[in-house]
Amino acid sequence: MKRQILVAEDEVMLRVIAVEMLEDAGFEVFQAGDGEEALTLLKLNPGITLLVSDVKMPRMDGFALVKAGLDFKPDLKVLMMTGYAQDPPPDLIRERQIEILRKPFNLDRLCQMADAMTGA
């Protein structure tokens, strides 16, 4: 069974390319254009083990998505993508290891991190 990942990114081209790369690397990838859509997909697909989320998104930002996702699924692994220097709020990472991937990034690095975080 393929490892399931959810990619939440409002920038369409980046999302499409990231999804293609992750699929080519052997993952089953769900995708969302904002945090609310991502949270719905997370709740509908219990096999998702890794959330790859942008920080800045419409309707629900990445930090709110991660908090809601972890409340719903405490064992969820999280990789946040950002072009900003802002780190996750301390209360969000107190008991969690949340990885940060700074934009622009190499898509091979995204796949390597996803592999490592999902136990490949």
N, C-alpha and C positions, 0 to 999 in steps of 0.2 A: 504494500500500500504506500502510495506517495505521501510524503510529509506535506501538510497543508499550511499555507501562509496566507495572511491577509495583508494586502498593500493598500494603505490609505494615503492618497496623494491627489491634490486638486489640480496640479499641473499635468495636463493630459499627456503630453509627449513623454515626459519623464515617467509617468505611471505606465504607459504602454511599453516603453523600452524596458523598464525594470521588470514588468510582468513577463515579457518575452524572455529575458535573460534568466529569470528564476525558473520559468517553465523549462527552458533548455537545460538548466542544471538539475532537472528532475523533480521539481516541486509541483504540487497542485496549488495554483494561485487564485485567490479571490481578490477582487479589486473594488475600491470605493473611491468616489470623488470628494467625499467629505466625511467628517467624523460621525454624523448621525447614521449615514448609510453604512459605514464601517461597523458601528455598534450593532446594527440590525443583522448584518452578515455574520458577525461574531456569535450572536445569540442563535442564529439559525444553523450554524455549522460547528458543532462541538469538537470536531477533529482539528480545528485550527490550533496550532501550538505556538506560532510566532506572529506577532503583529509588527509590521513595518509601517511606521506612520510619520508623515510630515508633521511639523509643529504648527505651522500657520495654514489653517484651512477654514473655509466658510462653514457656518452653522454650528460647528463644534470643533474647537481646535484640538491639536494632538494631545496636549496635556489632559484636557477634559476626557478625551476618548480613552487614553491610557488608564486614567483613574477609574472610569466607568467599566472598562474592560477587565481590570484587575479585581474590582469589586465583584463582578460577575464570574470571572474565571481566575482565581488567585494564582494558578500555576502558569499563566500565560507569560511567554517570554516577549520582550519588547525591544525593538530597534527603532530609535527615532532618527529621522533625517531632518537636518536643518541647515539653512544658510546663515543663521544667526548665531551669535556667541552664547546665547542664553541656554543654560543647562536646565534640566527638569527641576521643579521645586523640591526642596529637601524632603518634605513630607511624602512626596511621591516615590522617592528612591530610598527612604529610610531602611526598609527591609527588602528591597528589590535591587537586582542588578539590571539597570536599564542601560543598554549600549547606545552611544551617540555616533552617528555617521554624518560628518560635515559635508555640505554641498559646496562646490561641485565634487562629486566623488567618482571613482572608477567603478563601473558596474561589476567588474570581476570581484572587487572588494565586497560589494553588497552580497554577491553569491557566496563568497568565502565566509562572511560573517553569518549568513543564514544557515549555511552548513554547520558551522561550529555551534550555533545557538540551538539548533534542532537535533543535535547529537549525531550528525553524520560522520 
